[in-house]
Structure formats: structure tokens, C-alpha cells
Amino acid sequence: MIEGNDNYWIHAWDVHGGEAPGWPKYTGQWTSFSGVVGDPTMNGQLRFATGTREGWLFVWRVAGDARLDNSWSHYRGNDYNSGLYGQDSRGPSRSSTSAAPARR
């Protein structure tokens, strides 16, 4: 989890609840409270980017594996646009190797 606040610091926590390695990040400006993690150059290196109220954009390299592709696929995260992380909005795929029994 990554969180910006009004004291110019951006914090990130690891899975154990501690500060992630290489964090916090200091901007010296009031952050926009949200940021994004992605691979903008498509080279496998993730970056965290956030803006400030003064109009500056800060970008840092961050740890992670871009190949996992475990981020939300589009706005509000799923096909229902619910914004609920973990909600499965896609039905199961049809198997091409087995056929369903015929209904009578």
C-alpha cells in the first residue's frame, strides 16, 4: 500500500505492515494524495509516479515484477466498475477439451 499525505512524505508498506525498503519518499511539496505504479517504458521496471499541488511530477523506480500483471485492468478495477478489490466480475472460461452434458 502506498500513501501520500500533507507533510510532503509518501509512505509504502510491505506485506508485514512495515515500511517497504527504500521508503518513505520525500517530495518537499504537498502531494496529490494518489499516485500510480506501472511500467511506462515497458522494460519490466516498475515506477511509482505522483504529482504535487505545485504541478511537479515525481517518478521513482520501485521493486516489483511487472510480468505478474496483477493490477486492475481498467478504471475502478473490474467489469462492474465497482472499485472493490478482489471482486470477481468475470465468469469462468469455457473449457475446449470437455463438453457439457446435454439437457433434456
Backbone as numpy.savetxt, mean C-alpha at the origin, in Angstrom:
# Nx Ny Nz CAx CAy CAz Cx Cy Cz
2.34 -0.38 8.52 1.50 0.77 8.52 2.40 2.01 8.52
2.03 3.00 7.75 2.78 4.26 7.66 1.84 5.39 8.03
2.35 6.33 8.85 1.50 7.41 9.34 2.30 8.70 9.38
1.75 9.74 8.77 2.32 11.07 8.87 1.53 11.88 9.87
2.16 12.90 10.43 1.45 13.71 11.41 1.89 15.17 11.31
1.43 16.00 12.24 1.70 17.43 12.14 2.99 17.86 12.85
3.85 16.91 13.21 5.14 17.30 13.81 6.31 17.04 12.87
6.02 16.91 11.56 7.00 16.78 10.48 7.63 15.40 10.36
7.21 14.44 11.15 7.76 13.08 11.10 6.77 12.13 10.45
7.30 11.14 9.75 6.50 10.05 9.19 7.01 8.77 9.83
6.11 8.03 10.43 6.48 6.79 11.13 5.95 5.59 10.36
6.69 4.48 10.46 6.25 3.20 9.89 6.48 2.12 10.94
5.53 1.20 11.03 5.62 0.12 12.01 5.77 -1.21 11.30
6.53 -2.10 11.91 6.68 -3.45 11.36 5.57 -4.35 11.89
5.61 -5.62 11.52 4.55 -6.55 11.90 4.49 -6.82 13.40
5.56 -6.48 14.12 5.60 -6.69 15.56 5.20 -5.44 16.34
4.87 -4.36 15.65 4.44 -3.13 16.31 5.57 -2.17 16.63
6.80 -2.51 16.27 7.93 -1.61 16.49 8.19 -0.73 15.28
9.01 0.29 15.49 9.37 1.18 14.38 10.12 0.37 13.32
9.70 0.49 12.07 10.35 -0.23 10.98 11.77 0.26 10.78
12.69 -0.61 10.34 14.08 -0.19 10.10 14.14 0.98 9.10
14.94 1.98 9.41 15.09 3.14 8.54 14.07 4.24 8.77
13.18 4.05 9.71 12.15 5.02 10.02 12.38 5.56 11.42
11.87 6.71 11.77 10.97 7.60 11.04 11.73 8.46 10.02
10.96 9.09 9.15 11.48 10.02 8.15 11.08 11.43 8.57
11.99 12.37 8.39 11.73 13.76 8.77 11.62 14.62 7.52
10.53 15.39 7.42 10.32 16.26 6.26 10.65 17.72 6.56
10.54 18.13 7.84 10.73 19.54 8.17 9.54 20.40 7.77
8.48 19.75 7.30 7.27 20.45 6.88 6.06 19.62 7.28
4.93 20.26 7.32 3.69 19.59 7.68 3.30 18.65 6.54
3.24 17.35 6.82 2.93 16.38 5.77 1.45 16.38 5.44
1.14 15.78 4.32 -0.25 15.73 3.86 -1.04 14.60 4.52
-0.43 13.90 5.48 -1.06 12.83 6.25 -1.28 11.55 5.48
-1.02 11.52 4.21 -1.14 10.27 3.46 0.00 10.19 2.47
0.30 9.01 2.09 1.36 8.79 1.12 1.03 7.54 0.34
1.96 7.13 -0.49 1.74 5.96 -1.33 3.03 5.17 -1.44
2.91 3.85 -1.46 4.05 2.96 -1.69 3.83 2.31 -3.04
4.85 2.34 -3.87 4.74 1.72 -5.19 6.10 1.58 -5.82
6.09 1.09 -7.04 7.31 0.90 -7.83 7.18 1.74 -9.10
7.38 3.05 -8.99 7.11 3.93 -10.14 8.02 3.70 -11.33
9.22 3.19 -11.11 10.14 2.95 -12.23 10.08 1.51 -12.72
9.25 0.68 -12.07 9.06 -0.72 -12.43 10.37 -1.49 -12.50
11.23 -1.25 -11.51 12.50 -1.96 -11.44 12.58 -2.89 -10.23
11.47 -3.08 -9.52 11.44 -3.96 -8.36 11.77 -3.27 -7.05
12.11 -1.97 -7.08 12.45 -1.22 -5.87 11.28 -0.36 -5.45
10.72 -0.67 -4.27 9.58 0.11 -3.79 10.02 1.47 -3.26
9.13 2.45 -3.39 9.37 3.78 -2.87 8.12 4.27 -2.14
8.35 5.08 -1.12 7.25 5.74 -0.41 7.31 7.21 -0.80
6.18 7.75 -1.23 6.12 9.16 -1.63 5.00 9.84 -0.86
5.28 11.07 -0.42 4.27 11.87 0.26 4.51 13.33 -0.02
3.45 14.09 -0.01 3.56 15.53 -0.23 3.40 16.29 1.08
3.74 17.58 1.03 3.58 18.44 2.19 2.62 19.57 1.84
2.14 20.24 2.86 1.24 21.37 2.63 1.93 22.51 1.91
3.24 22.58 2.00 4.00 23.62 1.31 4.24 23.29 -0.16
3.84 22.07 -0.58 3.94 21.70 -2.00 5.14 20.86 -2.36
5.94 20.43 -1.39 7.09 19.59 -1.68 6.69 18.13 -1.76
7.37 17.37 -2.60 7.16 15.93 -2.71 8.42 15.24 -2.20
8.27 14.36 -1.22 9.38 13.58 -0.67 9.22 12.14 -1.12
10.33 11.53 -1.56 10.31 10.14 -2.01 11.50 9.42 -1.38
11.23 8.27 -0.75 12.29 7.46 -0.16 12.18 6.03 -0.67
13.32 5.36 -0.81 13.33 3.92 -1.07 12.92 3.22 0.22
12.11 2.18 0.08 11.66 1.42 1.25 11.81 -0.07 0.97
11.90 -0.84 2.04 12.04 -2.29 1.92 10.71 -2.89 1.49
10.79 -4.00 0.83 9.58 -4.72 0.40 9.83 -5.40 -0.92
8.92 -6.22 -1.31 9.05 -6.98 -2.55 7.91 -6.59 -3.48
8.23 -5.85 -4.52 7.22 -5.40 -5.47 6.57 -6.57 -6.20
7.25 -7.71 -6.28 6.70 -8.86 -7.00 5.50 -9.47 -6.27
5.34 -9.17 -4.98 4.20 -9.73 -4.25 2.89 -9.19 -4.78
2.89 -7.96 -5.28 1.70 -7.34 -5.84 0.49 -7.54 -4.92
0.69 -7.25 -3.63 -0.38 -7.45 -2.67 -1.06 -6.14 -2.27
-1.00 -5.18 -3.15 -1.65 -3.91 -2.88 -3.05 -3.90 -3.48
-3.82 -2.90 -3.13 -5.16 -2.78 -3.69 -5.05 -2.51 -5.18
-5.93 -3.12 -5.94 -5.84 -3.02 -7.40 -6.38 -1.71 -7.95
-7.23 -1.03 -7.20 -7.77 0.24 -7.67 -8.37 1.00 -6.50
-8.95 2.14 -6.80 -9.50 3.04 -5.78 -10.42 2.29 -4.82
-10.23 2.49 -3.54 -10.99 1.89 -2.46 -10.87 0.37 -2.40
-9.91 -0.18 -3.14 -9.39 -1.50 -2.87 -10.02 -2.74 -3.42
-11.29 -2.76 -3.73 -11.86 -4.00 -4.23 -12.98 -3.69 -5.22
-13.57 -4.74 -5.77 -14.58 -4.54 -6.81 -15.86 -3.88 -6.30
-16.07 -3.89 -4.97 -17.22 -3.20 -4.39 -16.90 -1.74 -4.05
-15.63 -1.35 -4.15 -15.16 -0.02 -3.74 -15.54 0.29 -2.30
-15.43 -0.72 -1.43 -15.84 -0.57 -0.04 -14.76 0.08 0.82
-13.49 -0.03 0.42 -12.41 0.48 1.25 -12.08 -0.41 2.43
-12.64 -1.60 2.49 -12.40 -2.53 3.60 -11.28 -3.50 3.22
-10.15 -3.39 3.90 -9.02 -4.27 3.61 -9.39 -5.70 3.98
-9.11 -6.63 3.10 -9.37 -8.04 3.37 -10.72 -8.52 2.88
-11.59 -7.64 2.45 -12.89 -8.06 1.94 -12.70 -8.69 0.56
-13.16 -9.91 0.40 -13.03 -10.63 -0.86 -14.23 -10.29 -1.74
-13.99 -9.56 -2.81 -15.10 -9.15 -3.68 -15.12 -9.93 -4.99
-14.24 -10.89 -5.13 -14.19 -11.67 -6.36 -14.57 -13.12 -6.07
-15.42 -13.64 -6.91 -15.83 -15.03 -6.76 -14.71 -15.98 -7.14
-14.85 -17.25 -6.81 -13.81 -18.21 -7.15 -13.71 -18.39 -8.66
-12.53 -18.69 -9.12 -12.31 -18.92 -10.55 -12.87 -20.28 -10.94
-13.29 -20.38 -12.16 -13.78 -21.65 -12.67 -12.59 -22.52 -13.06
-12.63 -23.74 -12.65 -11.56 -24.68 -12.98 -11.74 -25.17 -14.39
-10.66 -25.26 -15.15 -10.75 -25.75 -16.52 -10.53 -27.25 -16.60
-10.20 -27.90 -15.48 -9.91 -29.34 -15.51 -11.04 -30.20 -14.98
-12.05 -29.60 -14.42 -13.16 -30.41 -13.90 -14.48 -29.77 -14.32
-15.48 -30.60 -14.44 -16.80 -30.11 -14.84 -17.76 -30.28 -13.68
-18.67 -29.35 -13.55 -19.69 -29.45 -12.51 -20.74 -30.46 -12.94
-21.29 -31.20 -11.99 -22.35 -32.17 -12.35 -23.56 -31.44 -12.93
-24.22 -32.10 -13.85 -25.40 -31.52 -14.48 -26.55 -31.47 -13.49
-27.32 -30.40 -13.54 -28.51 -30.27 -12.68 -29.70 -30.95 -13.34
-30.56 -31.49 -12.52 -31.78 -32.13 -13.06 -32.98 -31.32 -12.69
